[in-house]
């Protein structure tokens, strides 16, 4: 999925990054957020998101759970 959660790029899909983190300014010069890649495994499926480093992990995880719940009704 590679959806950005929170920060300057909230909701945007960023697939062209190979590392474990990136700065939003690498994509849009006027942006300041930093994103860390986080992997979630549901059954046999692996999903990756970019979580804003400036937000609490628990907060971003709730948002990710919402995205995953759209695919898996038992998560909601």
DOBA-8205 format. One record per atom (N, C-alpha, C): residue in three letters; atom name; x, y, z. Coordinates in steps of 0.1 Angstrom, whole numbers, plus 5000, padded with zeros to 4 digits. Each point is the difference from the previous one (the first is absolute). Last residue first. Layout:
DOBA-8205
<"ALA"; "CA"; <X; Y; Z>>
...
This chain:
DOBA-8205
<"UNK"; "N"; <4876; 4953; 5121>>
<"UNK"; "CA"; <4993; 5012; 5005>>
<"UNK"; "C"; <4991; 4997; 5012>>
<"UNK"; "N"; <5027; 4967; 4975>>
<"UNK"; "CA"; <5009; 5010; 5008>>
<"UNK"; "C"; <4992; 5011; 5005>>
<"UNK"; "N"; <4982; 4965; 4972>>
<"UNK"; "CA"; <5001; 4996; 5013>>
<"UNK"; "C"; <5009; 5009; 5009>>
<"UNK"; "N"; <4991; 5006; 4952>>
<"UNK"; "CA"; <4989; 5004; 5009>>
<"UNK"; "C"; <5002; 4996; 5014>>
<"UNK"; "N"; <5034; 5012; 4960>>
<"UNK"; "CA"; <4998; 4988; 5008>>
<"UNK"; "C"; <4989; 5004; 5011>>
<"UNK"; "N"; <5014; 5032; 4967>>
<"UNK"; "CA"; <5003; 4987; 4993>>
<"UNK"; "C"; <4996; 4988; 5007>>
<"UNK"; "N"; <4995; 5043; 5019>>
<"UNK"; "CA"; <4993; 5001; 4987>>
<"UNK"; "C"; <5002; 4987; 4992>>
<"UNK"; "N"; <5024; 5007; 5040>>
<"UNK"; "CA"; <4986; 4995; 5003>>
<"UNK"; "C"; <4992; 5001; 4987>>
<"UNK"; "N"; <5044; 5017; 5000>>
<"UNK"; "CA"; <5000; 4986; 4999>>
<"UNK"; "C"; <4986; 4994; 5003>>
<"UNK"; "N"; <5007; 5047; 5005>>
<"UNK"; "CA"; <5002; 4996; 4986>>
<"UNK"; "C"; <4999; 4985; 4998>>
<"UNK"; "N"; <4997; 5016; 5044>>
<"UNK"; "CA"; <4988; 5004; 4992>>
<"UNK"; "C"; <5002; 4996; 4985>>
<"UNK"; "N"; <5036; 4994; 5030>>
<"UNK"; "CA"; <4990; 4990; 5002>>
<"UNK"; "C"; <4987; 5003; 4992>>
<"UNK"; "N"; <5034; 5032; 5000>>
<"UNK"; "CA"; <5004; 4989; 4992>>
<"UNK"; "C"; <4989; 4989; 5001>>
<"UNK"; "N"; <4997; 5036; 5029>>
<"UNK"; "CA"; <4996; 5004; 4987>>
<"UNK"; "C"; <5003; 4989; 4990>>
<"UNK"; "N"; <5013; 4993; 5044>>
<"UNK"; "CA"; <4985; 5001; 5000>>
<"UNK"; "C"; <4996; 5004; 4985>>
<"UNK"; "N"; <5046; 5002; 5010>>
<"UNK"; "CA"; <4995; 4986; 4999>>
<"UNK"; "C"; <4985; 4999; 4999>>
<"UNK"; "N"; <5021; 5042; 5008>>
<"UNK"; "CA"; <5001; 4995; 4986>>
<"UNK"; "C"; <4996; 4986; 4998>>
<"UNK"; "N"; <5000; 5017; 5044>>
<"UNK"; "CA"; <4991; 5007; 4992>>
<"UNK"; "C"; <5000; 4996; 4985>>
<"UNK"; "N"; <5031; 4982; 5031>>
<"UNK"; "CA"; <4986; 4995; 5003>>
<"UNK"; "C"; <4990; 5007; 4991>>
<"UNK"; "N"; <5045; 5015; 4999>>
<"UNK"; "CA"; <4998; 4987; 4993>>
<"UNK"; "C"; <4986; 4995; 5002>>
<"UNK"; "N"; <5010; 5052; 5002>>
<"UNK"; "CA"; <5001; 4989; 5009>>
<"UNK"; "C"; <4997; 4987; 4992>>
<"UNK"; "N"; <5019; 5043; 4973>>
<"UNK"; "CA"; <4988; 4995; 5007>>
<"UNK"; "C"; <5003; 4988; 5009>>
<"UNK"; "N"; <5033; 5021; 4971>>
<"UNK"; "CA"; <4996; 5010; 5010>>
<"UNK"; "C"; <4987; 4997; 5008>>
<"UNK"; "N"; <5019; 4974; 4963>>
<"UNK"; "CA"; <5008; 4999; 5012>>
<"UNK"; "C"; <4996; 5009; 5011>>
<"UNK"; "N"; <4970; 4978; 4960>>
<"UNK"; "CA"; <5006; 5013; 5003>>
<"UNK"; "C"; <5007; 4998; 5014>>
<"UNK"; "N"; <4992; 4959; 4965>>
<"UNK"; "CA"; <4995; 5006; 5012>>
<"UNK"; "C"; <5007; 5013; 5003>>
<"UNK"; "N"; <4990; 4965; 4957>>
<"UNK"; "CA"; <5010; 5010; 5005>>
<"UNK"; "C"; <4993; 5007; 5011>>
<"UNK"; "N"; <4992; 4947; 4982>>
<"UNK"; "CA"; <4995; 5014; 5001>>
<"UNK"; "C"; <5012; 5009; 5004>>
<"UNK"; "N"; <4986; 4946; 4980>>
<"UNK"; "CA"; <5010; 5010; 5005>>
<"UNK"; "C"; <4994; 5014; 5000>>
<"UNK"; "N"; <4985; 4943; 5001>>
<"UNK"; "CA"; <4997; 5014; 4996>>
<"UNK"; "C"; <5010; 5009; 5006>>
<"UNK"; "N"; <4990; 4944; 4989>>
<"UNK"; "CA"; <5009; 5010; 5006>>
<"UNK"; "C"; <4996; 5013; 4994>>
<"UNK"; "N"; <4975; 4947; 5007>>
<"UNK"; "CA"; <5002; 5013; 4993>>
<"UNK"; "C"; <5009; 5010; 5007>>
<"UNK"; "N"; <4981; 4956; 5015>>
<"UNK"; "CA"; <5012; 4998; 4991>>
<"UNK"; "C"; <5003; 5013; 4992>>
<"UNK"; "N"; <4975; 5007; 5044>>
<"UNK"; "CA"; <4999; 4987; 4994>>
<"UNK"; "C"; <5013; 4998; 4991>>
<"UNK"; "N"; <5003; 5044; 5011>>
<"UNK"; "CA"; <4987; 4995; 5003>>
<"UNK"; "C"; <4998; 4987; 4993>>
<"UNK"; "N"; <5040; 5038; 5015>>
<"UNK"; "CA"; <4997; 4987; 4994>>
<"UNK"; "C"; <4987; 4996; 5005>>
<"UNK"; "N"; <5031; 5048; 4994>>
<"UNK"; "CA"; <4989; 4993; 5008>>
<"UNK"; "C"; <4997; 4987; 4992>>
<"UNK"; "N"; <5042; 5041; 5003>>
<"UNK"; "CA"; <4994; 4989; 4994>>
<"UNK"; "C"; <4990; 4993; 5009>>
<"UNK"; "N"; <5025; 5051; 4992>>
<"UNK"; "CA"; <4996; 4990; 5009>>
<"UNK"; "C"; <4992; 4989; 4993>>
<"UNK"; "N"; <5036; 5047; 4993>>
<"UNK"; "CA"; <4992; 4988; 4994>>
<"UNK"; "C"; <4997; 4991; 5011>>
<"UNK"; "N"; <5006; 5054; 5005>>
<"UNK"; "CA"; <5007; 4987; 5003>>
<"UNK"; "C"; <4991; 4989; 4993>>
<"UNK"; "N"; <5007; 5058; 4994>>
<"UNK"; "CA"; <4992; 4987; 5000>>
<"UNK"; "C"; <5009; 4988; 5002>>
<"UNK"; "N"; <4996; 5058; 5008>>
<"UNK"; "CA"; <5009; 4989; 4998>>
<"UNK"; "C"; <4991; 4987; 5001>>
<"UNK"; "N"; <4990; 5057; 4988>>
<"UNK"; "CA"; <4998; 4987; 5007>>
<"UNK"; "C"; <5010; 4990; 4996>>
<"UNK"; "N"; <4993; 5046; 4981>>
<"UNK"; "CA"; <5010; 4998; 5010>>
<"UNK"; "C"; <5000; 4986; 5007>>
<"UNK"; "N"; <4989; 5031; 4950>>
<"UNK"; "CA"; <4995; 4991; 5010>>
<"UNK"; "C"; <5010; 4997; 5010>>
<"UNK"; "N"; <5004; 5025; 4957>>
<"UNK"; "CA"; <4995; 5008; 5011>>
<"UNK"; "C"; <4995; 4992; 5012>>
<"UNK"; "N"; <5018; 4980; 4958>>
<"UNK"; "CA"; <5010; 5008; 5007>>
<"UNK"; "C"; <4995; 5008; 5012>>
<"UNK"; "N"; <4984; 4952; 4980>>
<"UNK"; "CA"; <4995; 5014; 4999>>
<"UNK"; "C"; <5008; 5009; 5008>>
<"UNK"; "N"; <5015; 4957; 4996>>
<"UNK"; "CA"; <4990; 4999; 4990>>
<"UNK"; "C"; <4994; 5014; 4997>>
<"UNK"; "N"; <5034; 4993; 5032>>
<"UNK"; "CA"; <5005; 4994; 4989>>
<"UNK"; "C"; <4990; 4999; 4988>>
<"UNK"; "N"; <4989; 5017; 5044>>
<"UNK"; "CA"; <5006; 5010; 4991>>
<"UNK"; "C"; <5007; 4994; 4988>>
<"UNK"; "N"; <4980; 4974; 5035>>
<"UNK"; "CA"; <4991; 5004; 4991>>
<"UNK"; "C"; <5006; 5010; 4990>>
<"UNK"; "N"; <5029; 4962; 5023>>
<"UNK"; "CA"; <4995; 5013; 5004>>
<"UNK"; "C"; <4991; 5005; 4988>>
<"UNK"; "N"; <5013; 4947; 5017>>
<"UNK"; "CA"; <5002; 5011; 4990>>
<"UNK"; "C"; <4995; 5013; 5006>>
<"UNK"; "N"; <5013; 4942; 5012>>
<"UNK"; "CA"; <4994; 5013; 5003>>
<"UNK"; "C"; <5003; 5010; 4989>>
<"UNK"; "N"; <5014; 4955; 4998>>
<"UNK"; "CA"; <4991; 4998; 5011>>
<"UNK"; "C"; <4993; 5013; 5004>>
<"UNK"; "N"; <5018; 4991; 4948>>
<"UNK"; "CA"; <5005; 4999; 5014>>
<"UNK"; "C"; <4989; 4998; 5010>>
<"UNK"; "N"; <4994; 5007; 4952>>
<"UNK"; "CA"; <5005; 4987; 5003>>
<"UNK"; "C"; <5005; 4998; 5014>>
<"UNK"; "N"; <4962; 5030; 4968>>
<"UNK"; "CA"; <5010; 5001; 5010>>
<"UNK"; "C"; <5005; 4986; 5004>>
<"UNK"; "N"; <4962; 5014; 4969>>
<"UNK"; "CA"; <5014; 5000; 4994>>
<"UNK"; "C"; <5011; 5002; 5010>>
<"UNK"; "N"; <4950; 5000; 5006>>
<"UNK"; "CA"; <5005; 4986; 4997>>
<"UNK"; "C"; <5015; 5000; 4995>>
<"UNK"; "N"; <4957; 5029; 5026>>
<"UNK"; "CA"; <5014; 5002; 4996>>
<"UNK"; "C"; <5006; 4986; 4998>>
<"UNK"; "N"; <4948; 5027; 5006>>
<"UNK"; "CA"; <5008; 4987; 4998>>
<"UNK"; "C"; <5014; 5003; 4995>>
<"UNK"; "N"; <4964; 5030; 5032>>
<"UNK"; "CA"; <5007; 4999; 4987>>
<"UNK"; "C"; <5007; 4986; 5000>>
<"UNK"; "N"; <4977; 5018; 5039>>
<"UNK"; "CA"; <4991; 4994; 4990>>
<"UNK"; "C"; <5006; 4998; 4987>>
<"UNK"; "N"; <5024; 5035; 5031>>
<"UNK"; "CA"; <4989; 4991; 5005>>
<"UNK"; "C"; <4991; 4995; 4988>>
<"UNK"; "N"; <5043; 5028; 5005>>
<"UNK"; "CA"; <4996; 4992; 4988>>
<"UNK"; "C"; <4988; 4991; 5004>>
<"UNK"; "N"; <5020; 5030; 5032>>
<"UNK"; "CA"; <4998; 5008; 4988>>
<"UNK"; "C"; <4995; 4992; 4988>>
<"UNK"; "N"; <4991; 4979; 5049>>
<"UNK"; "CA"; <5010; 5009; 4995>>
<"UNK"; "C"; <4996; 5007; 4987>>
<"UNK"; "N"; <4979; 4951; 5012>>
<"UNK"; "CA"; <5003; 5012; 5007>>
<"UNK"; "C"; <5010; 5009; 4993>>
<"UNK"; "N"; <4999; 4955; 4981>>
<"UNK"; "CA"; <4991; 5002; 5011>>
<"UNK"; "C"; <5005; 5012; 5008>>
<"UNK"; "N"; <5007; 4977; 4947>>
<"UNK"; "CA"; <5005; 5008; 5011>>
<"UNK"; "C"; <4989; 5003; 5010>>
<"UNK"; "N"; <5005; 4956; 4967>>
<"UNK"; "CA"; <4993; 5012; 5003>>
<"UNK"; "C"; <5006; 5007; 5011>>
<"UNK"; "N"; <5010; 4955; 4976>>
<"UNK"; "CA"; <5009; 5012; 5001>>
<"UNK"; "C"; <4993; 5013; 5001>>
<"UNK"; "N"; <4988; 4950; 4989>>
<"UNK"; "CA"; <4992; 5012; 5000>>
<"UNK"; "C"; <5009; 5013; 5000>>
